[in-house]
């Protein structure tokens, strides 16, 4: 099977330069028999070469009626690649066509004033061009969009670059592709490595810009940490990690290279080597680095080694030149400490990381306003306030999902009025469908237990009706409603509820127990106000002096103490715990600032037994029961 194909070109009349869809602008049509013999794959990339000049195209089987030594291209591709009809070209099969991450479109209108950098008119044209790109499907840099009409206005544009390249093809994705419109005069203008503030990320963007400012400057001789060219952006699902990478790519500071799980370690090494050799700047992006170095990846050591070698080479170059090479390596993950192995956290590698927060009340308001939900002007402020109050633990992605589903509900309600405002009833219909993304695998609500359901403890539970400032330990004999008390507290307060048996967290593998404890506290903070309930806590946090739980138990107690000590920064997160053996707990957990209150839950007294039996008899619809006789039968029943 051949690895190349020499052919002459002719224009295809399927598409013309002003075809509004540009559906086939990036394609080269090859005779079906030649297509198979030369090893082409439909929809894959290919390299078109003529006179030492190369351009990428998308390989596509052509019309069998055309001679097998003729390839057809669009007028757009002919002009972009500067080809002449009848010219002999060489076509070499390539690999998968990448997704378009960042698309830069430059306005070329000569008569009208240029588009503003932001605002309603800018957004309308952007959406209109996104529609045209979606119809085009495969994107070819250099494609013109001439004399485009929108609301009585006519403008012209050119697709300047895709993923930072002015020569590579890419596939448009209506969900992930980010389109930027620029008025820059010159093609290939190099942008500044600087980000504008994003909703709910002012401090994080400032930190990123501080990191970027260390490029293009002389480094001090002892400035070891700034030698690193790598940075990690971590945060829960939907906090905007991918969006930040998109905005970094859109700076146009350098060519953009995406590393995915399709790339082998050898390919990653080549990417770093090429970046070092390039005269221009390179932005290397790794969205979700755990797909390469996650513990479930069989080739994890190979990927870690490739990244270490690449980052070390960049750091060595920086140290030699006393300035960073113009290479930025930005990656994302959910949790820096858990997902990034220690070897990659060292100075010179991914030494720096920036965490994106789950938005608080002001953050959610800022994000919602930036999304410009189409509420009527008179209802906008109230609807946003109500949304903010009802979306605890929602990330920016969750809020966008919520509004998108609400818009679908609106379309069903007023199918004939496309510009009808969004109303609260549209939001209310889909609240049950959308949950915080970080909490989808957790039952945030306990069984509905009220104080009145816990028979006989009305007086003893009065002090427990208010959530404490730190933590409460419930102790007493088995079966005395300690777990029901915790569930009732969550029900009555309306707080989200995280319940776990202490023994379930113990793990034979080093570090896993501590990771599980940290994860519970982190997720509870994201879902605040919330209650964490440790049932049978003595199995997790036994006293360290007698070696309870082994070395894993010692580490578990230490981690639990550390997490509880950080409550002031966690917001409305409270801890309840239950045990039958308070004497088995590590004494450090009972000091001020941890479990501040210890509440004894005793065996039911006579009055309590009567209440419990009456409630259960009514629930089970028993008749003719002598409650007086049963309640006094045995004083030791729980």
N, C-alpha and C positions, 0 to 999 in steps of 0.2 A: 504494500500500500504506500502510495506516495506521500510525502510530507510537504509538498508544495504544488502549485498549479500556475502555469503561465497561460495568459489569455489576453485577448484584446477586448476593449470595452466599447459598449454602446449605451445610449441612454434608454432608460425604461420609461414608457409613457404612462406607467402606473401613478407616478407622482411627478408633479412639476414644482418649480421653485416656490410658487405661491399657493400650492395646495394647503388648505387651512389645517389639515391634520398632520402633515409631514410624516405620515405613517411609515413610509419606507425610506426616509431620508438616510438612515444609517446603514441600510442593508446593501449587500452585494449579492445578486442573483446568479447562481452557477448552475449549469446544466445538471439535471439529476444524476446521470450516470457518472459524470466527472466528479460531482459532489461526493458520491459514495467512494469512488476509487481513490480520491485524494485525501480521504480521512476527515472531511468536514463534518460538523455536527450542527444541526439546525438550532439557531439561536445562540450559538457560541461565537466568541470573537474570532477575528482573523486579521492578519496583518497584510496590508496592501503596500507593495513596494514598487517604486519606479524612480530610476535615476538617483538612487541612494536616499530618497525621501520615503518615509514610512508614515502610514495613517492606519488607524484601527477602523474596522467595519464589523458588521454583524453578518455572519454567513447564513445564506438562505437558499434552498433549492429553487431553481428557476423553471422556466417554461421549457418543456422537452422539445418544443417545435423550434427553438433557437439552436443554432449550431453549438456543438459541445466545446468549441474553442472560443466562445464569445461569452463574456460576463456582462450583465446589465447593472447599471448604477443609476441613482437618481441624479437629476440636474443639480440638486443641492450638494450631494457628495462630490460630483464632478467639479463644482466651483470651489468648494471648501478645500479639496485635495489638490486643486489646480491641475486637473487631468485633461487630456485632449482625447476626443473621440477617436477610436481606432488605435490608440496607443497600446503598446505591449506592457502589461503589468505582471507582477509576481504576487501570488496570494498564498499565504502560509496559514494553516489552521492554528487556532489558539484555544484558550480555555474558556471557562464560564465568564459571562459578562457580569461585572459587579453591579450592585445596586447603586443608584445615584444617591449620595448622601447630601452633598451640597451642590446646588446648581446656581451659577452666577449668570444673570442675564443683564446685558448692557443696553441701555436705550440709545437708539441711533436717530431719533426724530430730529429733523433739521428745522422745521417750521415752528412747531409749538414750543413753549417754555418747557424745560425738563420737569419730570415728575418730582414732587417733593419727596424727601427721604422717608417720610412717615405720614400717617394720617389716613383719612378715609379714601381719598383718590388713589393713593399709593396701594392700599390694601385691595381695592377693587381691581386694579390692573394686575396685581400679583395673583389674585384668585383666578382671573381670566386666563393668565398665562399658564398657571398650574393646570387648568383644564386642557389647554392645548398640548402641554407636555404629556399629560395622561393619555391623550389620544395618540400622540406620537409614539409612545411606549418606549422605544429605544432612542436615546439622546445622542446627538452628534454635535460636539463643539463646533461653532462656526455657523450653525443653522440660522438663517435669517427668519424673522417673523415680521414681514413688511406689511405696512398699511393695515394694521389691525384696528378694527372699529370697536368702540365700547361707549355706549351712551352718548352717541353723537360726536365723540372725539376719535381722532385717528393718530396712532403712534406706530413707530417701527422699533424693533429690537433685534438683538443677535444673541444667541446662546454662546456666551463667552468661554465658560469652563465648566467641567463636571468633576467633582472631587479634586479640585485644584489643578486638573490637567486640561490643556487646550487641544489634546490629540486623542485621548481615550474615549471609547464609547461606554455607556452605562444604561441600565434599565431603570425607568422611572417607577417609583413606589409612592402611591398617593398617601400612604400613611407616614412613611419615614423620611421621604425626600424633602429637604429644606431649600426653598427658592429665595434667592436674594436678587433684588433689582438695584443696579448701580448706574450712575451717570458719568462714571469715569470716562475720559476721552480715549485713553490709550489702552489697547489690549495688553493683558499681562501685567497690569499695574500691581506692584507688590504692596500688600497692605501692612498695617502695623499690628504686631502681636499684642493686642489689647482688647479687652471685652467691655462692652457697655453693661451697666447694672441690669440684672434680671429679677423678676418678681420673687420676693422672699429669699434672695441670695446676695444682698448687698455686701455683707461681710465676706462671704465666700468668694465673690468675684474680686473684691479688693485683695484678698490673699492670693488669688490666681494672678492678678496683675502684678503684684509684688514679685512673684516668682518669674513672670515674663520679663520684668524690668532687669533681671540679672543677665539677660542676653545682650550682646553687643556692648559689653563693658569690660574693662580690665578687672580681673579678679585679684584679690589680695593673696599673697603667697600662702597664708594660713587658712584660706577660705575653703576648707574641705567640703562642707555640705553644699555650697553653691555649684560645685563641680558637677553635680548630678543634672542630667537632662530629663529625668523621668519624674512624673507626678501621678498620684492616684487620686481619683475622685470617688468617694464612697458614699453610700446612702441607701435607704430602703427603696423598694420598688416604687417607681412613680415620682421620685423626688427631683428628677430633672437631670440625671447624669448624662444620658444620651444627648439631651438638648444642649448641655454645656459643650460636649464634644463637637456637636454640629456648629455651634457658634465659634469655637476655636478654628474649625476648618474654614468657616466663612470669613475669617480675617484676611485670607489670601496672602498670609505671610510666607507661605511655602507650598510646595506640592504636597498633596495629602495622600497618605498610604494607609489603607485599612488592613489590619491583621485580623484574620478570622480563624475559626477552627478548621477551615479547609487548608490552611497553610501548614506545611510540615516544619519542624525545627530548622531544617537546612534552608528553607525559604526565608524564615525569619532572620537567620544569620545573614543571608544575602541582602535582605532589606536594610539591615543596619549598616552593612558594608557599603552598599550603594549610597545610603544617606551621608556617610562620612566622605565619600568621594565626590558628591555633587557640589557644584559651585554655589547653587542656590540653596535656599532653606527647605527643610523637609519636616512635615508634621506626621508623625506615626501615631495612629489611633488604635486602641484595643478596647472595644466596647465589651464589657463583661469578661475580664481576664480569666475568670475561673473556668471558662470553657477550655482554656489551655492548661491551667495549673491546678484545676480542681482535683480533689482527692479521688474522684471517680474516673479520671482520665488515666488510662493505662500508660500513656507516654508522658506523664507529668514530669518525670525527671529530665527528659529531653527538652521539653519546653522551658523549664526553669533554667537549664544550662544555657539554652540559646538566648534567653532574655538577660541572664547574668553576663554572658560574654558580650552581648551587644551594648548593654548599659556601661559595662566596665571599659569598653573601647571608647565610648563617648567621654566618660569621665577622665580617662587617661589623656585623650586628646585635649580636653579642657585644661588639665593640669599642665600639659606640655606647653600649650599656647597661652596659658594664663587668661583664657576666655573660653566660654562655652562654644562648641561648634553649633552652627545654626540647625540643630536638630532637636525637636521637641517630641517626647514620648509621653502621651497621656493615655491613661487606662482607667477603667471603672470597675468597681466591685461593690458588693453589698456591705461588707464589713472589713475594713483594712486589717485589723488585728487578727481576725479569724481566717480571712481568705488569702492574705499575702504571707507566704512563708518567710521566716526570719531572714534567710539568705538574701531575699529580694528587698528587705526593709533596710538594709545597711546603707550607710552613706555612699554616695556614688551611684546607687541604684534607685529604687523607689523609696527614697528616704523621706520624702515629703508626701503628705496626703491632706486632702481637704474634704471634710464631711458635710454633706448636704442634709439639712434638717427636715424632719417632718414638720410642716408648717403649723405654727400656733395660730391663735385667733387673728391677730393683725396680719400674719402671713397669708392665711387663707383669704382674708378680705383683699389683700393686695393682688393675689393670684387671680381671684374671681374678677376683679375689676379689669385686669389686664386682658382677660378673655372676652371682654365686652359682650356679656350675655344680652340677648335682645329683649330684655324686659322693657315695658313702657317707661318713659323717663320719670313719670310720677311714682312708679313702683320700684324703681331700680334700687334705691338705698335700702328700703325695707326688705326687699327680697334678698339682697346680698347679706344683710344683717341676719336674717332668718336662716339663710344657708350656712353662714359661718357658725351659728349657734348649734346647728344640727349635723355638722360634719367633723366631729372630733376624730382624729387619727387619719383623716383623708389627706392624701398627698396631692400634688398638682395634677398628676396623671389621673387620680381618682376623681377629682373635681371636673376635669375635662370629660371623662367618661360619663359622669353624672349629667353634665349639660348636654352631651351628645344624645344620650338616651331621652332626656327631656325634650329635646328638639324633635326626636322621632315621635314622641307622644303628642307634641303640638301638631305635627303634620297630619296625624290621624284625626285629631280633633277638628282642625280647620283645613282640610285638604285643598280647598279652593282658594285659600288666602295665604300665599307663600310668605307674605311680609307681615303676617299677624304676629303681635308680640308674644313672647313667652310668658306664661302665667304660672302662678304658684301651683295650681292644680296639675300642671304638667310635671313639675318637680315632685309633687307628693306621690304621684302614681308610681314612680320608679325608685323611690327611696329603698324599698325592700329588695330591689334587684341589685343595687350597687353597694358593695361593702368595701371597707378599706383594704387595699391590695395586700398590705403587709399582714392582715389578719384573716385572710380567707381560709386558712387551714386551722383556725382556732375558734372554739365556741366562746364568743365574747359574753354571752348572757348565760347565767346559771339557770337551773330549774327555778321556776317561779315559786319561791318560798317566802311567805310573809311572817312577820313576828307572830301573828295570830295563829299560824300553823304549827308553832312550836309550843305544845301544850305545857302549861304549868310553870313557865319561866318568866312570866310577865314582869315580876318585880326584879328578878336577878338580871334581866337583860336591859333594863332601863339605861344603865350606864353604858351599854354597848350599842345604843341606837345611833350614836354619832361616831363617824370614822375618826380614829385618832390621828395625831400629827405624825406619828412614827409607825409603831407596830403594836399588835396585840397578840398575846399568846393565850389560847384557850387550852386548859388542861383539865383532866378529870378521867373517871373510869370510862371504859369503852361503852359505846351505844348511848351516850348521854346528850346527843344533839349538837356536838361541837361542829360537825360539818354543816348541818342544817342552819346553825347560827351564822356561819360565814356566808352561806347562800342567801339567807334572809337579809343580811347586811347589804349584799350587792343588789338584791331586788329592791329594797326600800330606798337605797340611795340612787339607783339607776346607773351605777358605775359598771364599767366593763369588768369581767370576772375571769381571772386566770387561775385555774385550779390544777394542782399537780401533786401527786404523792411523792414524798421525799425520796423513797427508794427508786422511783422510776428515773431519777436524774443520774444516779450512780452509773458510771460507765467504766469498763475495764481498761479502756484506752486512755493513755495519759493526755490530760488536757480537755477531754470531751465533757466531763462533768462540769468543770468551770465554764466552758463555753456555753453549755446549756443554761446555766444559772444566769450568765451575763445576757444571753439572748432573751430570757424571760423578762428580765428587768428592762431591757431595751424596748421590747415590744410592748410591754405594759406602759412605758413612758409615751410611746407613740400613740397608744390608744387611751391615754389619760382623758378624763379621770377614770382610774381603774383600781382594782383590788387584786393582789396576788395572794393566793391561799395555798400554803404548804401543809398538806395533810400528812400526818405521821412524820413530822419534821425531825424527830429523833433519829430516824433511819438515815437521814442526810447529814445532820449536823450534830452528831454525838460528840461528847467531850474529847478533846485532842489528847488529854493527859493519859488516857488509857488506850490510845491507839484505835478508838472506835472507827470502823470503816476503813482502816488502813491508811496508806498515804493519800489515796484518793479522797477519803473522808476529811483528812486534814486540809487538803487544798480546797475542798468544797466549803468548809467552814470559813476559811480565809476569804474566799471569793464572796461568800454570802455577806460577811462582815463588811467587805469593801463596798459592795453594791448598796447595802443599807446605809452606809455612812454617807453616800452621795445623794440622799433624798432631796436635799434642798434644791438641787439642780434639776430634779426629775419632775417637778410639778406635782400634780394630784395623783400620786401613786402611793398606795398604802399596802402594808403587809399584815396578813393574818396568818397564824399558824396554829396547828392543833397537835397535841401529843397526849398520850396516856402516861408518859414517863418524863416529867419535867426535870427530874434529877439527872437524866441521862444527857441532857443538852449541855453543850459547851457553855461554861459560865460567861464567856465574852458576849454571847447573844442576849444575856439578861441585863447587861449594863445599860445605863442611860444612853439614849440615842439609837437603840436597837429595838428590842421588845420592851417598850416603856411600861406597858400594863400587862399584868398576868391576871386572868379571870378564871376562877374555878367554876367548872360546870359539874354540879354534883349529881348523884343519883336522884331521881324524882322523889319528892316527899309525897305525903298522902294526897294533898291537893293536886299536885302535878299528875300523879297516877290517875286520878279521877278525870282530869281534863284530857289526858292522852286516850284513855279507854273510851270516853264519851265521843271524842272526835273520830276515832277509828271505827267504833260501832256504827256511827252515823254514816261514815264513808262506805262501809261494807254492807250497810242496810240490815244489820242484825236487829232482831227483836227479842223482847223478853230477857234482857241481860240484867243481872243483879250487879250493878256497878259497885254498890257499897260492899258487896261480898268479895268481888274480885280485887278491888283496889287495896284492901287490907290483907290480902292473902300472903304476900311476901314483900317485906320492906326492902329487899335487895335487888328487885328488878329495875333495869334501866329502861 
